[in-house]
Amino acid sequence: MLLSQNQISMIGNTTGNLLNNGDSSKSPDILVLKAVEGQLLNNVYIIGDNGAALGRHSASNDMVISESFVSRRHCEIKFVPGDEDADSKFYLRDIGSTTGTFVMVRQEVLLKSNMMFQMGLSEFKIVTTSKRNMIEL
């Protein structure tokens, strides 16, 4: 399936990541969210090393989901850089939402490829990738 340009959003310093292709690291430093259910169906969000805030309120979030079951500030995705001993990681953390994130889990969750999470009626599939793999796409 081809996506039109307006269905792809880059969040959290992804441009810098994509332009810096000299890094041969296989550690994930780009997170891709694909909406598979809800009002954002088929939209793709590319999240870089600044992470992202998600919620209903446009002034305080990087990714806005205008649904009544989504809190104003619902959750955040945090990037933790790796080093020689550990890979980079992305975490999802509910930040006090009323309805919860990721099937009512409220603690921080390590995000891995092919995981799914839900906010309100919207559901997202996760893909983690590296700078090098993103360039090759």
N, C-alpha and C positions, 0 to 999 in steps of 0.2 A: 504494500500500500504506500502510495506517495503522499507526503504531507505538504501542504502549502506552507509558505514562509510564515504566515500569521499564526500558525499552530505550534510554532517552536519558540520558546522563551529561554533566554540565557540569564541565569541568576548567580550572583556571588563570585565575581572575578573569573568567569569562565574564559573570557577573551584572553586574559593574560596566560591562563593555563594552556590554551590552544596554540598561542603564538610561541610559547616556550617549548618547542619540540625537541630540544637537545637532551632532555631528560629521558633516559632509557628505562626508567623505573616501571615495573609491572604492577606496582602497588596502586590500588584505586585512588584517584584524586579527582575524578569527575563522577557525579551521580546523575543518572538520567531517570526521571519520573515520567511514565506514560499513563495518562488517564484512560482507564478501561471501562469506567462507569461514571455516570453523573453528568452534570452540565458541562464539564470540561472534556468530555469524551474525545479521544484521539489527540488531545493536546500533549505536547512533549515539553518538559522542563529540564534544562541542563543546569545543574547546580555545581558551582565550583567551590574553591577553598574558603570562601567567606561564609558558606552555609546559607540558610534561608529561614525566614519566619513565615509561617503559614496561618491564615485565618480569614475571617469575614471582613475585617476593617481595612480599607485600602491604604489609609495613611500610615499604618504601623506594620504592614506585612509586605514581603517580597512577592508572595504568591497569594492571590485573593480568590477565595471560594465563597461566593455570595449565596449561601444556603442558610436556612434558619437553624439547622442542626450543627452548624460550625460556629465556634466561639469567635469573638472579636480577635483575640490572640490565642490560637488553638494549639499549635505545636511549633517546634523548630527543628531544623536539621543542622547538625553541628559537624564540622570537619575536624579531625584530629590527625595532624601530620605524622607520618612514620619516621623512623630512623633506621640505622643499620640493623637493629635488633627486632623491629616491629614494622608491619605494614601500616599505611595510612588507613583510616576508617571513617565512616560516616555513622552518626547516631541520630535517632529520632527521639525527641523528648516532648511529652505533653507538658504544656506550660499553664495548667490550670483550667483546661477546657471543661465545660459542663458535661459533655457527652463522651469524653475520652477519645483516644486515638489508638489505632491498631488493635481493634477488638477489645476495647476497654482497658488496655494496659497503660498504666500511668508512669511507670519508671522508664528510664532511658533504655532504648533498644538498639543493638548493633544492626545496621542495615546491610543486607547481603543481596546479591543479584537474585532475581526471580521472586523475591518476597513481595507480598501485597500488603497495603495498609489502606484504611478507610477513614475518611473524615466526612461526617454527615452522610450524604448519599453518593459522594464521589469516592471512587476506588482507584488506587494507583499501583502500577507494577514498577519495581525497582530494577535498574541495571547499574552496576558499578563498572567503571572502566578506567583506563590510564590515559594520560595525555597522548602517548604514542598511538594507542588504539583509536582514540577519538580523531586524530589527524588522518588516520588511514581510512576512516569512514568517509 
